Each structure stands twice: as C-alpha cells, then as structure tokens.
Amino acid sequence: MIIVPVKEGENIDRTLKKFKRKFEKTGVIRELRSRQAFVKPSVRRRDELKKAIYVQKLQREEE
C-alpha cells in the first residue's frame, strides 16, 4: 500500500503528484500491460538486446 504523508496546508495537486510518482515507481501498470500477452523468452531477450544496442549507439553519438 502506498502512503503519502500530507502536510498541513499542502496543496492537493502536489500530494496527488507525489502519489502518482510513487505509484509509477512500483511498476504495477508496466507489469499489468506486460502480462496481457505472453512473450516468449527468446523474443524478450532479442528485444532487450535491440534496446541495449540502441542505447549504446546513442551514448557513442553523444560522446
């Protein structure tokens, strides 16, 4: 359960923003979306490699 302490006189928008940030860090929504359809381990590994290659390419271009 996510608990967000609310200070006296704190804006509700700011509190809601804190809650959303904490909720996103837990990764619940990401996990639910990934579980909607089964992805074979070989396909998952291939996608991870593609992402790693892409990130490495971006880092090289930055330097």
N, C-alpha and C positions, 0 to 999 in steps of 0.2 A: 504494500500500500504506500502510496506517495503522500508525504506530509509536507506541506508548505506553510511555514510559520508566517502569520500576518501581523505586522507591527501596527501599533496604534496610529490611526490616521493615514495608513498607507493606501495608495490608490489601488482599486480593484484590478485595473488593467495591468499594472505592474506585477501583481500577485498572480494573475492568470498567465502572464508571460513566463514567470518563474516555473509555474506548474507545467506549462507546455514544454519548456526546455528540459525539465526533469523527466517528463514522460517520454520525450523523444530519445533521451539518453538511454532509457531502459531497453529500447529496441523492440517493443511489443508489436507495433504496427508493421515494422520491417519483417519480423518473424511470421506474422499472420499472412502477409502477402506472399512470402516465400513458400508457405505451406499450402497455398491454394492449389498448386500444381506440383507434381513430383518432378524433380530434376535429377537425372542420372548422375552419379558421382563423376563419371568421366566427362560429362558435359560441364558440370560445375567446375572441375579442375581446369578444363580448357578455357572457360570464361575468366577464371582467376588469373591464368597465365596471360590472356589477352589484356586484362586490366593492368597487370604488372608491367607488361611491355609498353603499354601506352603511357603509364605514369613515368617509367624510366625515360622514355622518349621526351616527354615534357620537361623533365628535370635536366636532361642534356641540353635541350634548346635554351633553357633558362640560363645556363652557365655560359 
